[in-house]
Amino acid sequence: MTQLQLTGPVALGGIGAGLIGSLTGLGGGFILVPLLTLGFGFDIRYAVGASLIAVIATSSGSAAAYVRQGFPNIRIGMLLEIGTTIGALLGAFLAPLLPGSSIGILFGLVLLHSAYHAIRAREDRVVQGGSDRFARYFQLDGSYPAKDGPVTYRVYHVARGLILMLIAGILSALLGIGSGIVKVLALDRVMGLPFKVSTTTSNFMIGVTAAASAGVYFSRGYIDPGLAMPVTLGVLAGAFVGGRILPGARTPRLRTLFASVLVAVAGYMIYNGATGRL
């Protein structure tokens, strides 16, 4: 098939990726990269380039709706973007030095690790005690809307979260996943944010992280407009639908969706990376 003939199927795949990405806070890149490389046969670096552009679109599409609804913690997002942006620039310069098969295997291992933590946490945790001194200094504690009124929460381990965001930025540039996988885990499991706050704050952040590394990919010729356009349009449509669904979705179902998709994609990527098909 020619690239023109692939436009429709690629756009449909983008819709699914945008929908799942907006609900889980992962940005859709974790589906787009294996879809474009294994499903449609594109080189992984061009797939990563298109995914980064689509991730920016996801952040713009779904995060705008979530901000109006009051879910993301904007202060946390702006603070942690310092780490992810630095990491994204480092990862973008490392990407050409690694073979595609190694990147694919790393991608799969990251997904399996994320799925393991998602399965362990079936409900939002209630952490006892006060928030740490960085959270108090930057006034990071917040609240989010619920059926019975606003729910308040405290923020923990800000310094540890910032280090994880540096790693998230590197993975974003190497894998084209918008670093949402590590961000959601850091916000949810390390910093103690409720799952819906974690996913929506991640969606708010991933566009900035992806933009930092997308510029480097563009300068090296790894962003093909003919591929990036249908992917981005599809992801925008899916993210818009996801933004309408998430407020009424149940947290255990979101975690199950999160973990199930990650395990399936991880196995596929590790197998194809190990057999040299990437």
NORRA-V739810 format. One record per residue. N is the residue number from 1. SS is DSSP state (A for helix, B for strand, O for the rest). Layout:
# NORRA-V739810
N&SS / N&SS
This chain:
# NORRA-V739810
1&O / 2&O / 3&A / 4&A / 5&A / 6&A / 7&A / 8&A / 9&A / 10&A / 11&A / 12&A / 13&A / 14&A / 15&A / 16&A / 17&A / 18&A / 19&A / 20&A / 21&A / 22&A / 23&A / 24&A / 25&O / 26&O / 27&O / 28&O / 29&A / 30&A / 31&A / 32&A / 33&A / 34&A / 35&A / 36&A / 37&A / 38&A / 39&A / 40&O / 41&O / 42&O / 43&O / 44&A / 45&A / 46&A / 47&A / 48&A / 49&A / 50&A / 51&A / 52&A / 53&A / 54&A / 55&A / 56&A / 57&A / 58&A / 59&A / 60&A / 61&A / 62&A / 63&A / 64&A / 65&A / 66&A / 67&A / 68&A / 69&A / 70&O / 71&O / 72&O / 73&O / 74&A / 75&A / 76&A / 77&A / 78&A / 79&A / 80&A / 81&A / 82&A / 83&A / 84&A / 85&A / 86&A / 87&A / 88&A / 89&A / 90&A / 91&A / 92&A / 93&A / 94&A / 95&A / 96&O / 97&O / 98&O / 99&O / 100&A / 101&A / 102&A / 103&A / 104&A / 105&A / 106&A / 107&A / 108&A / 109&A / 110&A / 111&A / 112&A / 113&A / 114&A / 115&A / 116&A / 117&A / 118&A / 119&A / 120&A / 121&O / 122&O / 123&O / 124&O / 125&O / 126&O / 127&O / 128&O / 129&O / 130&O / 131&O / 132&O / 133&A / 134&A / 135&A / 136&A / 137&A / 138&O / 139&O / 140&O / 141&O / 142&B / 143&B / 144&B / 145&O / 146&O / 147&O / 148&O / 149&O / 150&O / 151&B / 152&B / 153&B / 154&O / 155&O / 156&O / 157&O / 158&A / 159&A / 160&A / 161&A / 162&A / 163&A / 164&A / 165&A / 166&A / 167&A / 168&A / 169&A / 170&A / 171&A / 172&A / 173&A / 174&A / 175&A / 176&O / 177&O / 178&O / 179&O / 180&A / 181&A / 182&A / 183&A / 184&A / 185&A / 186&A / 187&A / 188&A / 189&A / 190&A / 191&O / 192&O / 193&O / 194&O / 195&A / 196&A / 197&A / 198&A / 199&A / 200&A / 201&A / 202&A / 203&A / 204&A / 205&A / 206&A / 207&A / 208&A / 209&A / 210&A / 211&A / 212&A / 213&A / 214&A / 215&A / 216&A / 217&A / 218&A / 219&A / 220&O / 221&O / 222&O / 223&O / 224&O / 225&A / 226&A / 227&A / 228&A / 229&A / 230&A / 231&A / 232&A / 233&A / 234&A / 235&A / 236&A / 237&A / 238&A / 239&A / 240&A / 241&A / 242&A / 243&A / 244&A / 245&A / 246&A / 247&A / 248&A / 249&O / 250&O / 251&A / 252&A / 253&A / 254&A / 255&A / 256&A / 257&A / 258&A / 259&A / 260&A / 261&A / 262&A / 263&A / 264&A / 265&A / 266&A / 267&A / 268&A / 269&A / 270&A / 271&A / 272&A / 273&A / 274&A / 275&O / 276&O / 277&O / 278&O
